[in-house]
Amino acid sequence: MMDEIFGEENFLGQVSVMVNPKGRGLKGEDFAKTHEYLISYQGAERDETIGKEKSDDKVEKEYKEFDEEGNRYRALELRNTHKEFGKHNRKNLFYPFYVNDELLISLEPLKGYEVVYPVWENGFEGCWTWDSAKALRDYDLLVARIVNGKKKIYRKSYPTSQDGKRVKQKIKTIWQDKAFFTEKGKSDLLEVLPNCTFEFPKPVELVKEIISMFPPENLIVLDSFAGAGTTGQATVELNHMDGENRKFILVEMENYANTTTAERVRRVIDGVPNAKDEALKNGLGGSFTYCELGEEFDVEKMLDGESLPSYAALAAYVFYTVTGQSLDKDAAPSANFFIGETDLYDVYLIYKDDISYLRSNESALNQDKLDSIAAHNPDSKKQKVVFASAKYMSQDALKPHNIVFCQIPYAIHKIAGN
Ligand SMILES: C[S@@+](CC[C@H](N)C(=O)[O-])C[C@H]1O[C@@H](n2cnc3c(N)ncnc32)[C@H](O)[C@@H]1O
C-alpha cells in the first residue's frame, strides 16, 4: 500500500522496534510477537541524509586522535575488511601505495619508498575501499602506520563534515530500548493526563527518536492520526531540550481532539503540577493554535437543496477562495452585502440559504445592489469582488466601480436555475 502511495523508489527502510519483551502470543500460535515495524518512505528526493547525529560523548570516545589543526578524527583502515572483495572481483581497487620510513605516502614509486598493497597476512590479495582517483583527490586524508612491523594505509574520518555539520549515524534496523516499550507509552500519557483512557499511545521517547533523525531547521512534523497527541509532546520536548523551533501539525477527527489531543500538548507547554520530571512540572514552553474544521461543502447535498450552507459558512468559504485568508468573525447578511476585506480585496456575498430566494431574480446582482456595493467604501482602491448566483448587468457596468463578479459555487446556481 505504501509503495503504491509513495512509490517503491521512495522506500527508505524498515525498523523492528521491540515493544513488548514478554511477547504477545495469541492462543494457538507458536510465536509470541515482541516487535512492531516502523516503515520509512521519503516524499521526494532530498539533499540531506537522515540519521542521528553522534553525541558529544560518543565523539569523544570514538574520535581519539587529533590532526595538525587540533581537530578530532579516527583512523579507519583503507583496506576493505571483507574478504569477499579483492583483486579477483574489484580490480580497480587493487593498486599500490608507496610509503617511506617517515611514513610519508606517495601514489608514485619513489626512491626509498616501500610498496604497500592491500594484502592480508595469509597472502590473500584483497582491495582498498577507495579507487586511485579518490585516493588522489582525498590524499590529505591518508595516513600510514606501522602495525606489527608492517606498513598499513588508513584514512582519517572526522565527526563533522566540511560544512561543519556533525556526521550522522546510519539508522539501525533493530531498536531495543526500554523507553520504546508499549507500557511506557501509557505511563507517559498518564503522567500528563491522569484519567485518560486512550488505548496504546506511543512512547514519547520513540517519537522523539524518529523526529531527531531530521535536521531541525524548518522542520514541520505532521501527524494526521494524532490520537493522544504524543507527537506534539515529543516535538515540544525536543525543542525545549535543544532550543530549536520545530513545528508540528496534529490532526484528529474524534471528539477528544480538544480534550485529549490538544489538552495534552497544552499541559506539556504550560506545566503539569504533579509530574515527576521537574521541567515538565514547570512547563516546557511553546505554543500552538487549535482549529476546528468548518462546515463541510458537499456538492451532492447542495444539489438537493435541502441543506444549503448558511450565509456565514458560504461567506467563510468564498472569502477564503478569493483571498487565501480566513474571515476573523462570522459574516451576517447586510444591506451592502459586505463580508470582509484584506489589503487587496473587499468581498461581498449576495445569498440566502433559501432555495426559492436563490431561484428568484432577487439573488442576482442588479443595478440596485450594484449601487449599494459601489457606495460602500467608495474611495477604496481595492478590488471589489461580488459573489452572487447570477448577474443582470454587463461587465462594462461593473468596471468603473472596480468590481468583479464571481458566480457562487456552480452547483447552487444550478439548483436555482432548475
Ligand atoms: C492509533 S491512534 C494514534 C495514537 C498516537 N500515535 C498516540 O501516540 O497517541 C490513531 C488515531 O487516528 C485517528 N484517526 C483515524 N482516522 C483519522 C482521519 N481520517 N482523520 C483524523 N484522525 C483520524 C483516530 O481517531 C485515532 O485517535
The ligand as an SDF file (V2000), in Angstrom:
LIG
                    3D

 27 29  0  0  0  0  0  0  0  0999 V2000
   -3.7050    4.6710   16.9290 C   0  0  0  0  0  0  0  0  0  0  0  0
   -4.2460    6.2700   17.1900 S   0  0  0  0  0  0  0  0  0  0  0  0
   -2.7420    7.1800   17.1870 C   0  0  0  0  0  0  0  0  0  0  0  0
   -2.0950    7.2110   18.5160 C   0  0  0  0  0  0  0  0  0  0  0  0
   -0.9610    8.2040   18.6010 C   0  0  0  0  0  0  0  0  0  0  0  0
    0.1770    7.7770   17.8250 N   0  0  0  0  0  0  0  0  0  0  0  0
   -0.5720    8.4120   20.0520 C   0  0  0  0  0  0  0  0  0  0  0  0
    0.5680    8.1080   20.4210 O   0  0  0  0  0  0  0  0  0  0  0  0
   -1.3880    8.8630   20.8190 O   0  0  0  0  0  0  0  0  0  0  0  0
   -4.9720    6.7330   15.6660 C   0  0  0  0  0  0  0  0  0  0  0  0
   -5.8260    7.9820   15.7580 C   0  0  0  0  0  0  0  0  0  0  0  0
   -6.1470    8.4140   14.4610 O   0  0  0  0  0  0  0  0  0  0  0  0
   -7.4530    8.9310   14.4320 C   0  0  0  0  0  0  0  0  0  0  0  0
   -7.9180    8.9010   13.0440 N   0  0  0  0  0  0  0  0  0  0  0  0
   -8.2050    7.8340   12.2900 C   0  0  0  0  0  0  0  0  0  0  0  0
   -8.5780    8.2000   11.0460 N   0  0  0  0  0  0  0  0  0  0  0  0
   -8.4830    9.5640   11.0030 C   0  0  0  0  0  0  0  0  0  0  0  0
   -8.7240   10.5240    9.9960 C   0  0  0  0  0  0  0  0  0  0  0  0
   -9.1170   10.1820    8.7860 N   0  0  0  0  0  0  0  0  0  0  0  0
   -8.5220   11.8230   10.2880 N   0  0  0  0  0  0  0  0  0  0  0  0
   -8.0990   12.1890   11.5250 C   0  0  0  0  0  0  0  0  0  0  0  0
   -7.8620   11.3110   12.5280 N   0  0  0  0  0  0  0  0  0  0  0  0
   -8.0460   10.0200   12.2750 C   0  0  0  0  0  0  0  0  0  0  0  0
   -8.2040    8.0390   15.3720 C   0  0  0  0  0  0  0  0  0  0  0  0
   -9.3620    8.6660   15.8800 O   0  0  0  0  0  0  0  0  0  0  0  0
   -7.1520    7.7610   16.4650 C   0  0  0  0  0  0  0  0  0  0  0  0
   -7.2880    8.6940   17.5150 O   0  0  0  0  0  0  0  0  0  0  0  0
  1  2  1  0
  2  3  1  0
  2 10  1  0
  3  4  1  0
  4  5  1  0
  5  6  1  0
  5  7  1  0
  7  8  2  0
  7  9  1  0
 10 11  1  0
 11 12  1  0
 11 26  1  0
 12 13  1  0
 13 14  1  0
 13 24  1  0
 14 15  1  0
 14 23  1  0
 15 16  2  0
 16 17  1  0
 17 18  1  0
 17 23  2  0
 18 19  1  0
 18 20  2  0
 20 21  1  0
 21 22  2  0
 22 23  1  0
 24 25  1  0
 24 26  1  0
 26 27  1  0
M  CHG  2   2   1   9  -1
M  END
$$$$
